[in-house]
Amino acid sequence: MQTVDFYFDYSSTNSYFAAFMLPEICARHDAHVRWLPLHLAALFRGTGFDVMAMTPRKARYLWRDHARYAEFTGLPFRKPSRFPIKTAQALRATLAIPVLSDATMSLTDVSSLRHETDIQRFAQAVFRAYWERDEDIARPEVIAKVARESGFDGERLIKLADSPMARDALASVTEMATDRGVFGAPTFFVGDEMFWGKDRLDFVERLLERGQE
């Protein structure tokens, strides 16, 4: 079965769109999604990129374009009142989801495809909280609430997310992404082929189609 590695950050608008579109694409081609939370702030620090270094004119255009894309895809969208937002704890919580579901899992096992359905459910819920309801996902109580509403133990999840192992796991995923040439989110890998941006999901699907031939 084919696998698509999906690097994302909750602060990325285009990751929000991809988080709902990619699973549908993979379902059509009997492929797995490997959900890989990426700490964009750390990645950008390493490359010297300043996410806020854009002209007001470009920023206005991008927000309008996001709204158009949401209308086109039918996904709810609200410009958040807090942007950019700190996402490290939410990302670490995402990596900790499999540990809640399976006592045999470890936070060091970031490459496993086990419990991807649980990770998807939680990740999509966090994306909705921020990009649809404008909730402050930088606050631990908000992440705990989202977890509870998704059927997880929110309080235990926050404790796991704040552990040294969770911090190391997020750093490991970010370092792995950097080593693979990732420079932004969303980024997708089908085998060794890398695609950046939601506008390359068509390319991802074409490659999956070829893999089924």
MDAnalysis code that builds the backbone (N, CA, C; Angstrom):
import MDAnalysis as mda
import numpy as np

u = mda.Universe.empty(639, n_residues=213, atom_resindex=np.repeat(np.arange(213), 3), trajectory=True)
u.add_TopologyAttr("name", ["N", "CA", "C"] * 213)
u.add_TopologyAttr("resid", np.arange(1, 214))
u.add_TopologyAttr("resname", ["MET", "GLN", "THR", "VAL", "ASP", "PHE", "TYR", "PHE", "ASP", "TYR", "SER", "SER", "THR", "ASN", "SER", "TYR", "PHE", "ALA", "ALA", "PHE", "MET", "LEU", "PRO", "GLU", "ILE", "CYS", "ALA", "ARG", "HIS", "ASP", "ALA", "HIS", "VAL", "ARG", "TRP", "LEU", "PRO", "LEU", "HIS", "LEU", "ALA", "ALA", "LEU", "PHE", "ARG", "GLY", "THR", "GLY", "PHE", "ASP", "VAL", "MET", "ALA", "MET", "THR", "PRO", "ARG", "LYS", "ALA", "ARG", "TYR", "LEU", "TRP", "ARG", "ASP", "HIS", "ALA", "ARG", "TYR", "ALA", "GLU", "PHE", "THR", "GLY", "LEU", "PRO", "PHE", "ARG", "LYS", "PRO", "SER", "ARG", "PHE", "PRO", "ILE", "LYS", "THR", "ALA", "GLN", "ALA", "LEU", "ARG", "ALA", "THR", "LEU", "ALA", "ILE", "PRO", "VAL", "LEU", "SER", "ASP", "ALA", "THR", "MET", "SER", "LEU", "THR", "ASP", "VAL", "SER", "SER", "LEU", "ARG", "HIS", "GLU", "THR", "ASP", "ILE", "GLN", "ARG", "PHE", "ALA", "GLN", "ALA", "VAL", "PHE", "ARG", "ALA", "TYR", "TRP", "GLU", "ARG", "ASP", "GLU", "ASP", "ILE", "ALA", "ARG", "PRO", "GLU", "VAL", "ILE", "ALA", "LYS", "VAL", "ALA", "ARG", "GLU", "SER", "GLY", "PHE", "ASP", "GLY", "GLU", "ARG", "LEU", "ILE", "LYS", "LEU", "ALA", "ASP", "SER", "PRO", "MET", "ALA", "ARG", "ASP", "ALA", "LEU", "ALA", "SER", "VAL", "THR", "GLU", "MET", "ALA", "THR", "ASP", "ARG", "GLY", "VAL", "PHE", "GLY", "ALA", "PRO", "THR", "PHE", "PHE", "VAL", "GLY", "ASP", "GLU", "MET", "PHE", "TRP", "GLY", "LYS", "ASP", "ARG", "LEU", "ASP", "PHE", "VAL", "GLU", "ARG", "LEU", "LEU", "GLU", "ARG", "GLY", "GLN", "GLU"])
u.atoms.positions = np.array([
    [0.841, -1.196, 0.000],
    [0.000, 0.000, 0.000],
    [0.880, 1.251, 0.000],
    [0.496, 2.230, -0.809],
    [1.273, 3.462, -0.904],
    [1.044, 4.354, 0.319],
    [2.047, 5.170, 0.614],
    [1.985, 6.078, 1.754],
    [2.353, 7.486, 1.308],
    [1.614, 8.463, 1.826],
    [1.947, 9.875, 1.617],
    [2.354, 10.459, 2.957],
    [3.582, 10.945, 3.045],
    [4.025, 11.651, 4.243],
    [3.526, 13.088, 4.171],
    [2.845, 13.525, 5.222],
    [2.199, 14.841, 5.248],
    [2.787, 15.658, 6.388],
    [3.647, 16.621, 6.037],
    [4.218, 17.538, 7.025],
    [3.325, 18.766, 7.127],
    [2.928, 19.095, 8.348],
    [1.972, 20.188, 8.535],
    [2.244, 20.923, 9.836],
    [1.710, 22.132, 9.912],
    [1.695, 22.911, 11.156],
    [0.326, 23.565, 11.237],
    [-0.225, 23.635, 12.431],
    [-1.560, 24.202, 12.610],
    [-1.613, 25.686, 12.275],
    [-0.467, 26.359, 12.264],
    [-0.448, 27.783, 11.938],
    [-0.489, 28.035, 10.436],
    [-0.396, 26.983, 9.650],
    [-0.369, 27.094, 8.190],
    [-1.774, 26.969, 7.612],
    [-2.221, 28.049, 6.971],
    [-3.550, 28.036, 6.353],
    [-3.675, 26.914, 5.336],
    [-2.670, 26.768, 4.513],
    [-2.738, 25.755, 3.465],
    [-2.650, 24.338, 4.018],
    [-2.034, 24.183, 5.188],
    [-2.067, 22.878, 5.857],
    [-3.489, 22.536, 6.288],
    [-4.242, 23.554, 6.696],
    [-5.647, 23.338, 7.079],
    [-6.418, 22.741, 5.910],
    [-6.310, 23.360, 4.746],
    [-7.022, 22.833, 3.582],
    [-6.545, 21.421, 3.244],
    [-5.235, 21.220, 3.258],
    [-4.680, 19.914, 2.894],
    [-5.099, 18.820, 3.864],
    [-5.289, 19.170, 5.131],
    [-5.637, 18.174, 6.148],
    [-6.978, 17.510, 5.870],
    [-7.822, 18.167, 5.092],
    [-9.122, 17.580, 4.761],
    [-9.167, 17.046, 3.330],
    [-8.354, 17.602, 2.458],
    [-8.357, 17.168, 1.064],
    [-7.488, 15.931, 0.834],
    [-6.319, 15.879, 1.488],
    [-5.404, 14.756, 1.265],
    [-6.004, 13.407, 1.658],
    [-6.665, 13.279, 2.826],
    [-7.247, 11.972, 3.161],
    [-8.257, 11.483, 2.124],
    [-8.997, 12.400, 1.517],
    [-9.956, 12.004, 0.484],
    [-9.229, 11.472, -0.748],
    [-8.142, 12.146, -1.116],
    [-7.342, 11.683, -2.255],
    [-6.777, 10.294, -1.976],
    [-6.215, 10.124, -0.791],
    [-5.615, 8.828, -0.444],
    [-6.659, 7.719, -0.382],
    [-7.848, 8.043, 0.093],
    [-8.914, 7.041, 0.155],
    [-9.287, 6.553, -1.242],
    [-9.237, 7.454, -2.219],
    [-9.573, 7.065, -3.592],
    [-8.547, 6.105, -4.184],
    [-7.348, 6.102, -3.627],
    [-6.271, 5.290, -4.213],
    [-5.713, 4.268, -3.224],
    [-6.487, 3.994, -2.175],
    [-6.108, 2.973, -1.190],
    [-4.704, 3.230, -0.650],
    [-4.438, 4.495, -0.304],
    [-3.129, 4.887, 0.220],
    [-3.262, 5.361, 1.661],
    [-2.171, 5.288, 2.398],
    [-2.114, 5.763, 3.779],
    [-1.616, 7.204, 3.818],
    [-2.049, 7.944, 4.845],
    [-1.452, 9.240, 5.168],
    [-0.641, 9.070, 6.444],
    [0.621, 9.492, 6.394],
    [1.438, 9.536, 7.605],
    [1.457, 10.993, 8.077],
    [0.771, 11.261, 9.191],
    [0.635, 12.619, 9.711],
    [1.892, 12.985, 10.497],
    [2.608, 14.016, 10.037],
    [3.886, 14.399, 10.630],
    [3.862, 15.875, 11.032],
    [3.568, 16.152, 12.301],
    [3.541, 17.541, 12.777],
    [4.934, 18.166, 12.692],
    [4.995, 19.308, 12.055],
    [6.257, 20.001, 11.806],
    [6.229, 21.358, 12.500],
    [7.279, 21.679, 13.259],
    [7.331, 22.973, 13.947],
    [7.895, 24.016, 12.985],
    [6.997, 24.716, 12.303],
    [7.418, 25.676, 11.287],
    [8.287, 26.783, 11.859],
    [7.971, 27.249, 13.067],
    [8.752, 28.335, 13.663],
    [10.218, 27.934, 13.787],
    [10.464, 26.702, 14.225],
    [11.841, 26.217, 14.345],
    [12.478, 26.044, 12.974],
    [11.701, 25.533, 12.024],
    [12.212, 25.358, 10.665],
    [12.604, 26.704, 10.064],
    [11.732, 27.707, 10.232],
    [12.010, 29.033, 9.674],
    [13.222, 29.680, 10.334],
    [13.374, 29.458, 11.641],
    [14.555, 30.007, 12.316],
    [15.833, 29.441, 11.714],
    [15.768, 28.171, 11.354],
    [16.945, 27.535, 10.778],
    [17.271, 28.015, 9.377],
    [16.252, 28.479, 8.643],
    [16.472, 28.932, 7.269],
    [16.573, 30.442, 7.156],
    [16.238, 31.162, 8.244],
    [16.284, 32.618, 8.207],
    [15.059, 33.259, 7.590],
    [14.006, 32.453, 7.349],
    [12.790, 32.994, 6.738],
    [11.942, 33.706, 7.781],
    [11.410, 34.880, 7.416],
    [10.537, 35.654, 8.300],
    [9.131, 35.630, 7.731],
    [8.236, 34.887, 8.405],
    [6.873, 34.726, 7.899],
    [6.124, 36.049, 7.850],
    [6.521, 37.015, 8.674],
    [5.829, 38.297, 8.714],
    [6.403, 39.303, 7.717],
    [7.450, 38.905, 7.010],
    [8.099, 39.833, 6.083],
    [7.382, 39.827, 4.739],
    [6.166, 40.336, 4.713],
    [5.444, 40.486, 3.465],
    [4.725, 41.829, 3.482],
    [4.493, 42.368, 2.310],
    [3.851, 43.670, 2.222],
    [2.388, 43.561, 2.624],
    [1.801, 44.630, 3.162],
    [0.371, 44.607, 3.485],
    [-0.485, 44.256, 2.273],
    [-0.052, 44.685, 1.106],
    [-0.811, 44.391, -0.115],
    [-0.863, 42.889, -0.370],
    [0.291, 42.225, -0.225],
    [0.324, 40.775, -0.435],
    [-0.479, 40.058, 0.639],
    [-0.373, 40.508, 1.887],
    [-1.122, 39.878, 2.978],
    [-2.621, 39.968, 2.727],
    [-3.087, 41.141, 2.294],
    [-4.527, 41.299, 1.997],
    [-4.956, 40.339, 0.902],
    [-4.118, 40.220, -0.123],
    [-4.455, 39.320, -1.218],
    [-4.547, 37.873, -0.740],
    [-3.565, 37.448, 0.053],
    [-3.541, 36.054, 0.496],
    [-4.762, 35.698, 1.328],
    [-5.163, 36.595, 2.234],
    [-6.348, 36.303, 3.041],
    [-7.591, 36.216, 2.165],
    [-7.678, 37.083, 1.165],
    [-8.822, 37.018, 0.253],
    [-8.772, 35.720, -0.553],
    [-7.581, 35.327, -0.956],
    [-7.445, 34.108, -1.742],
    [-7.792, 32.876, -0.911],
    [-7.416, 32.879, 0.365],
    [-7.792, 31.768, 1.243],
    [-9.313, 31.662, 1.342],
    [-9.974, 32.808, 1.464],
    [-11.439, 32.804, 1.559],
    [-12.060, 32.263, 0.275],
    [-11.501, 32.647, -0.862],
    [-12.005, 32.131, -2.142],
    [-11.814, 30.622, -2.230],
    [-10.644, 30.163, -1.787],
    [-10.358, 28.729, -1.858],
    [-11.311, 27.946, -0.958],
    [-11.587, 28.497, 0.210],
    [-12.528, 27.844, 1.121],
    [-13.906, 27.742, 0.483],
    [-14.323, 28.812, -0.166],
    [-15.627, 28.793, -0.835],
    [-15.638, 27.758, -1.956],
    [-14.533, 27.677, -2.684],
    [-14.427, 26.737, -3.799],
    [-14.494, 25.290, -3.317],
    [-13.829, 25.005, -2.196],
    [-13.766, 23.630, -1.695],
    [-14.928, 23.273, -0.777],
    [-15.647, 24.288, -0.297],
    [-16.737, 24.038, 0.633],
    [-16.292, 23.864, 2.069],
    [-15.029, 24.173, 2.358],
    [-14.533, 24.074, 3.734],
    [-14.799, 25.379, 4.477],
    [-15.291, 25.307, 5.705],
    [-15.486, 26.532, 6.495],
    [-14.143, 27.219, 6.726],
    [-14.158, 28.540, 6.800],
    [-12.907, 29.271, 7.010],
    [-13.201, 30.614, 7.662],
    [-12.406, 30.927, 8.685],
    [-12.496, 32.231, 9.342],
    [-11.080, 32.727, 9.602],
    [-10.795, 33.940, 9.183],
    [-9.475, 34.503, 9.458],
    [-9.300, 34.603, 10.968],
    [-8.276, 33.961, 11.530],
    [-8.117, 33.970, 12.990],
    [-7.689, 35.336, 13.510],
    [-8.146, 35.656, 14.701],
    [-7.779, 36.931, 15.322],
    [-6.361, 36.884, 15.869],
    [-5.799, 35.683, 16.023],
    [-4.421, 35.515, 16.507],
    [-3.614, 34.825, 15.410],
    [-2.787, 35.609, 14.736],
    [-1.971, 35.043, 13.659],
    [-0.703, 35.858, 13.507],
    [0.467, 35.173, 13.470],
    [0.634, 33.729, 13.678],
    [0.394, 33.357, 15.133],
    [0.293, 32.076, 15.383],
    [-0.005, 31.585, 16.727],
    [1.017, 30.513, 17.115],
    [1.293, 30.404, 18.400],
    [2.223, 29.381, 18.876],
    [1.536, 28.016, 18.831],
    [2.179, 27.060, 18.207],
    [1.548, 25.752, 17.995],
    [2.342, 24.584, 18.567],
    [3.474, 24.859, 19.210],
    [4.359, 23.761, 19.631],
    [3.643, 22.746, 20.512],
    [2.861, 23.215, 21.483],
    [2.193, 22.275, 22.382],
    [1.157, 21.440, 21.637],
    [0.403, 22.073, 20.742],
    [-0.589, 21.337, 19.956],
    [0.083, 20.299, 19.063],
    [1.232, 20.648, 18.502],
    [1.967, 19.702, 17.663],
    [2.492, 18.532, 18.482],
    [3.021, 18.836, 19.664],
    [3.508, 17.758, 20.538],
    [2.354, 16.863, 20.975],
    [1.204, 17.460, 21.239],
    [0.027, 16.668, 21.616],
    [-0.362, 15.714, 20.494],
    [-0.233, 16.165, 19.266],
    [-0.555, 15.316, 18.121],
    [0.352, 14.094, 18.078],
    [1.626, 14.306, 18.342],
    [2.567, 13.184, 18.367],
    [2.283, 12.224, 19.516],
    [1.644, 12.733, 20.571],
    [1.365, 11.906, 21.749],
    [0.072, 11.107, 21.628],
    [-0.746, 11.399, 20.638],
    [-2.035, 10.713, 20.493],
    [-1.891, 9.189, 20.458],
    [-0.956, 8.612, 19.701],
    [-0.853, 7.147, 19.684],
    [-0.559, 6.542, 21.050],
    [0.148, 7.284, 21.908],
    [0.470, 6.771, 23.240],
    [-0.795, 6.639, 24.079],
    [-1.759, 7.541, 23.864],
    [-3.043, 7.430, 24.565],
    [-3.802, 6.188, 24.126],
    [-3.658, 5.837, 22.852],
    [-4.430, 4.735, 22.288],
    [-3.789, 3.371, 22.483],
    [-2.473, 3.346, 22.724],
    [-1.756, 2.073, 22.733],
    [-0.580, 2.167, 23.701],
    [-0.638, 1.410, 24.777],
    [0.411, 1.461, 25.801],
    [1.750, 0.964, 25.282],
    [1.735, 0.239, 24.149],
    [2.996, -0.261, 23.600],
    [3.705, 0.777, 22.742],
    [3.029, 1.888, 22.463],
    [3.615, 2.915, 21.609],
    [4.537, 3.828, 22.404],
    [5.521, 4.385, 21.711],
    [6.464, 5.311, 22.329],
    [6.487, 6.617, 21.551],
    [6.736, 7.714, 22.247],
    [6.847, 9.007, 21.580],
    [8.061, 9.075, 20.662],
    [8.958, 8.130, 20.794],
    [10.126, 8.118, 19.916],
    [9.826, 7.461, 18.574],
    [8.668, 6.799, 18.463],
    [8.322, 6.058, 17.251],
    [7.527, 6.954, 16.309],
    [8.180, 7.984, 15.767],
    [7.462, 8.967, 14.956],
    [7.212, 8.483, 13.535],
    [7.819, 7.371, 13.141],
    [7.657, 6.894, 11.768],
    [6.570, 5.835, 11.637],
    [5.946, 5.461, 12.743],
    [4.949, 4.390, 12.698],
    [3.674, 4.858, 12.010],
    [3.026, 3.922, 11.322],
    [1.736, 4.217, 10.706],
    [0.578, 3.747, 11.579],
    [0.871, 3.289, 12.795],
    [-0.193, 2.814, 13.675],
    [-0.966, 3.993, 14.243],
    [-2.270, 3.791, 14.391],
    [-3.165, 4.780, 14.998],
    [-3.250, 6.077, 14.196],
    [-3.045, 5.984, 12.875],
    [-3.154, 7.183, 12.047],
    [-4.585, 7.718, 12.028],
    [-5.571, 6.840, 12.182],
    [-6.960, 7.301, 12.223],
    [-7.194, 8.192, 13.434],
    [-6.620, 7.816, 14.581],
    [-6.741, 8.646, 15.784],
    [-6.036, 9.983, 15.598],
    [-4.839, 9.941, 15.009],
    [-4.100, 11.179, 14.782],
    [-4.882, 12.093, 13.849],
    [-5.439, 11.525, 12.792],
    [-6.223, 12.328, 11.853],
    [-7.408, 12.979, 12.546],
    [-8.119, 12.222, 13.368],
    [-9.290, 12.768, 14.056],
    [-8.912, 13.947, 14.944],
    [-7.823, 13.801, 15.684],
    [-7.388, 14.882, 16.567],
    [-6.860, 16.071, 15.767],
    [-6.018, 15.806, 14.781],
    [-5.427, 16.897, 14.001],
    [-6.502, 17.707, 13.289],
    [-7.461, 17.036, 12.683],
    [-8.530, 17.768, 12.006],
    [-9.352, 18.586, 12.996],
    [-9.529, 18.077, 14.207],
    [-10.268, 18.820, 15.230],
    [-9.514, 20.078, 15.649],
    [-8.192, 19.991, 15.760],
    [-7.398, 21.177, 16.105],
    [-7.457, 22.193, 14.971],
    [-7.328, 21.726, 13.743],
    [-7.438, 22.637, 12.603],
    [-8.790, 23.352, 12.604],
    [-9.862, 22.612, 12.868],
    [-11.193, 23.232, 12.894],
    [-11.293, 24.272, 14.007],
    [-10.735, 23.942, 15.156],
    [-10.800, 24.870, 16.287],
    [-10.167, 26.205, 15.932],
    [-9.053, 26.160, 15.216],
    [-8.336, 27.403, 14.905],
    [-8.878, 28.097, 13.663],
    [-9.035, 27.367, 12.577],
    [-9.367, 27.989, 11.300],
    [-10.861, 28.120, 11.040],
    [-11.685, 27.457, 11.832],
    [-13.129, 27.592, 11.656],
    [-13.779, 28.353, 12.804],
    [-13.263, 28.147, 14.041],
    [-13.912, 28.755, 15.209],
    [-13.049, 29.808, 15.900],
    [-11.853, 30.053, 15.398],
    [-10.958, 31.082, 15.947],
    [-10.663, 30.850, 17.425],
    [-10.451, 29.598, 17.814],
    [-10.087, 29.304, 19.199],
    [-8.576, 29.441, 19.384],
    [-8.168, 29.767, 20.594],
    [-6.760, 30.007, 20.903],
    [-6.061, 28.683, 21.195],
    [-5.545, 28.046, 20.155],
    [-4.944, 26.720, 20.316],
    [-3.557, 26.783, 20.953],
    [-3.094, 27.979, 21.304],
    [-1.845, 28.087, 22.063],
    [-2.069, 27.813, 23.544],
    [-3.337, 27.774, 23.974],
    [-3.659, 27.554, 25.385],
    [-3.883, 26.065, 25.642],
    [-3.244, 25.516, 26.666],
    [-3.380, 24.078, 26.939],
    [-4.811, 23.657, 27.231],
    [-5.588, 24.529, 27.879],
    [-6.969, 24.151, 28.176],
    [-7.809, 24.004, 26.907],
    [-7.461, 24.757, 25.868],
    [-8.172, 24.630, 24.593],
    [-7.817, 23.301, 23.929],
    [-6.539, 22.950, 23.935],
    [-6.121, 21.669, 23.360],
    [-6.741, 20.506, 24.127],
    [-6.801, 20.616, 25.448],
    [-7.425, 19.560, 26.256],
    [-8.901, 19.422, 25.910],
    [-9.572, 20.554, 25.709],
    [-10.997, 20.520, 25.353],
    [-11.199, 19.869, 23.986],
    [-10.381, 20.249, 23.023],
    [-10.469, 19.656, 21.692],
    [-10.243, 18.148, 21.774],
    [-9.286, 17.739, 22.596],
    [-9.013, 16.308, 22.764],
    [-10.220, 15.584, 23.351],
    [-10.801, 16.159, 24.405],
    [-11.976, 15.521, 25.031],
    [-13.120, 15.405, 24.034],
    [-13.349, 16.465, 23.271],
    [-14.436, 16.446, 22.292],
    [-14.179, 15.437, 21.175],
    [-12.913, 15.045, 21.015],
    [-12.547, 14.060, 19.994],
    [-12.455, 12.648, 20.557],
    [-12.778, 12.508, 21.851],
    [-12.805, 11.186, 22.462],
    [-11.528, 10.766, 23.155],
    [-10.649, 11.730, 23.471],
    [-9.383, 11.418, 24.138],
    [-9.348, 12.017, 25.543],
    [-8.419, 11.536, 26.340],
    [-8.204, 12.053, 27.689],
    [-7.379, 13.337, 27.571],
    [-8.054, 14.474, 27.623],
    [-7.394, 15.747, 27.388],
    [-6.320, 16.089, 28.397],
    [-6.588, 15.837, 29.670],
    [-5.633, 16.183, 30.714],
    [-4.362, 15.327, 30.597],
    [-4.552, 14.044, 30.345],
    [-3.377, 13.169, 30.182],
    [-2.598, 13.553, 28.927],
    [-3.308, 13.932, 27.892],
    [-2.633, 14.313, 26.653],
    [-1.736, 15.528, 26.865],
    [-2.213, 16.521, 27.612],
    [-1.405, 17.710, 27.875],
    [-0.151, 17.346, 28.666],
    [-0.299, 16.448, 29.635],
    [0.876, 16.016, 30.403],
    [1.902, 15.340, 29.490],
    [1.418, 14.501, 28.589],
    [2.324, 13.851, 27.644],
    [2.975, 14.875, 26.721],
    [2.182, 15.847, 26.269],
    [2.695, 16.863, 25.346],
    [3.775, 17.725, 25.977],
    [3.710, 17.895, 27.286],
    [4.686, 18.728, 27.989],
    [5.912, 17.950, 28.457],
    [5.964, 16.663, 28.155],
    [7.081, 15.836, 28.608],
    [8.323, 16.081, 27.748],
    [9.504, 15.835, 28.311],
    [10.739, 15.963, 27.516],
    [10.731, 15.074, 26.275],
    [10.115, 13.892, 26.375],
    [10.081, 12.987, 25.226],
    [9.272, 13.577, 24.085],
    [8.175, 14.273, 24.411],
    [7.366, 14.901, 23.368],
    [8.133, 16.039, 22.707],
    [8.854, 16.802, 23.510],
    [9.674, 17.885, 22.945],
    [10.742, 17.321, 22.012],
    [11.355, 16.229, 22.433],
    [12.373, 15.593, 21.592],
    [11.754, 15.038, 20.313],
    [10.538, 14.494, 20.424],
    [9.875, 13.915, 19.253],
    [9.574, 14.984, 18.213],
    [9.079, 16.140, 18.657],
    [8.780, 17.218, 17.714],
    [10.062, 17.737, 17.070],
    [11.112, 17.870, 17.870],
    [12.396, 18.301, 17.316],
    [12.914, 17.289, 16.298],
    [12.674, 16.007, 16.570],
    [13.128, 14.948, 15.669],
    [12.403, 15.007, 14.330],
    [11.077, 15.196, 14.371],
    [10.312, 15.290, 13.126],
    [10.757, 16.507, 12.326],
    [10.958, 17.627, 13.007],
    [11.377, 18.851, 12.327],
    [12.759, 18.685, 11.707],
    [13.657, 18.029, 12.436],
    [14.999, 17.780, 11.904],
    [14.940, 16.831, 10.711],
    [14.095, 15.805, 10.818],
    [13.935, 14.866, 9.715],
    [13.418, 15.583, 8.474],
    [12.451, 16.488, 8.675],
    [11.910, 17.251, 7.554],
    [12.984, 18.122, 6.916],
    [13.779, 18.769, 7.750],
    [14.864, 19.614, 7.241],
    [15.843, 18.797, 6.413],
    [16.182, 17.617, 6.907],
    [17.120, 16.747, 6.191],
    [16.554, 16.292, 4.847],
    [15.220, 16.235, 4.749],
    [14.593, 15.805, 3.496],
    [14.387, 16.969, 2.526],
    [14.751, 18.179, 2.955],
    [14.627, 19.336, 2.074],
    [13.364, 20.139, 2.249],
    [12.592, 19.851, 3.292],
    [11.345, 20.585, 3.535],
    [11.669, 22.014, 3.952],
    [10.930, 22.979, 3.387],
    [11.139, 24.387, 3.724],
    [9.850, 25.107, 4.098],
    [8.732, 24.392, 4.073],
    [7.452, 25.008, 4.413],
    [6.382, 23.944, 4.552],
    [5.165, 24.394, 4.826],
    [4.044, 23.464, 5.001],
    [2.809, 24.007, 4.278],
    [2.014, 23.100, 3.722],
    [2.147, 21.649, 3.796],
    [3.162, 21.121, 2.782],
    [3.840, 20.067, 3.168],
    [4.740, 19.358, 2.257],
    [4.350, 17.885, 2.254],
    [4.370, 17.298, 1.065],
    [3.971, 15.902, 0.891],
    [5.112, 15.127, 0.233],
    [5.282, 13.892, 0.652],
    [6.221, 12.983, 0.000],
    [5.467, 11.740, -0.441],
    [5.644, 11.388, -1.708],
    [5.226, 10.084, -2.222],
    [6.515, 9.391, -2.634],
    [6.970, 8.461, -1.816],
    [8.308, 7.925, -2.016],
    [9.327, 9.035, -1.787],
    [10.193, 9.244, -2.775],
    [11.201, 10.298, -2.672],
    [10.760, 11.600, -3.325],
    [9.585, 11.611, -3.928],
    [9.100, 12.812, -4.611],
    [8.465, 13.763, -3.598],
    [8.957, 15.015, -3.585],
    [8.445, 16.019, -2.655],
    [7.560, 17.016, -3.392],
    [6.442, 17.372, -2.745],
    [5.534, 18.380, -3.280],
    [5.209, 19.368, -2.168],
    [5.257, 20.656, -2.488],
    [4.979, 21.690, -1.485],
    [3.730, 22.469, -1.879],
    [2.814, 22.602, -0.935],
    [1.641, 23.443, -1.139],
    [0.404, 22.661, -1.526],
    [-0.735, 23.189, -1.111],
    [-2.006, 22.521, -1.409],
    [-2.288, 22.479, -2.902],
    [-1.695, 23.405, -3.664],
    [-1.921, 23.424, -5.105],
    [-1.148, 22.325, -5.823],
    [-0.407, 21.511, -5.073],
    [0.279, 20.360, -5.673],
    [-0.380, 19.037, -5.300],
    [-1.558, 19.114, -4.706],
    [-2.266, 17.877, -4.372],
    [-2.682, 17.112, -5.621],
    [-2.934, 17.825, -6.719],
    [-3.233, 17.137, -7.975],
    [-2.047, 16.290, -8.422],
    [-0.833, 16.812, -8.205],
    [0.364, 16.061, -8.574],
    [0.513, 14.823, -7.692],
    [0.199, 14.986, -6.406],
    [0.237, 13.851, -5.483],
    [-0.714, 12.763, -5.970],
    [-1.907, 13.167, -6.350],
    [-2.890, 12.184, -6.804],
    [-2.438, 11.489, -8.083],
    [-1.849, 12.245, -8.996],
    [-1.363, 11.624, -10.235],
    [-0.302, 10.566, -9.950],
    [0.578, 10.859, -9.010],
    [1.626, 9.895, -8.678],
    [1.031, 8.650, -8.024],
    [0.009, 8.838, -7.186],
    [-0.666, 7.687, -6.588],
    [-1.359, 6.848, -7.657],
    [-1.928, 7.505, -8.647],
    [-2.573, 6.782, -9.742],
    [-1.564, 5.917, -10.489],
    [-0.387, 6.471, -10.734],
    [0.649, 5.702, -11.426],
    [1.066, 4.484, -10.604],
    [1.093, 4.647, -9.293],
    [1.491, 3.549, -8.424],
    [0.505, 2.407, -8.422],
    [-0.740, 2.686, -8.840],
    [-1.763, 1.642, -8.885],
    [-1.782, 0.904, -10.216],
    [-1.033, 1.416, -11.186],
    [-1.047, 0.797, -12.518],
    [-0.275, -0.520, -12.531],
])
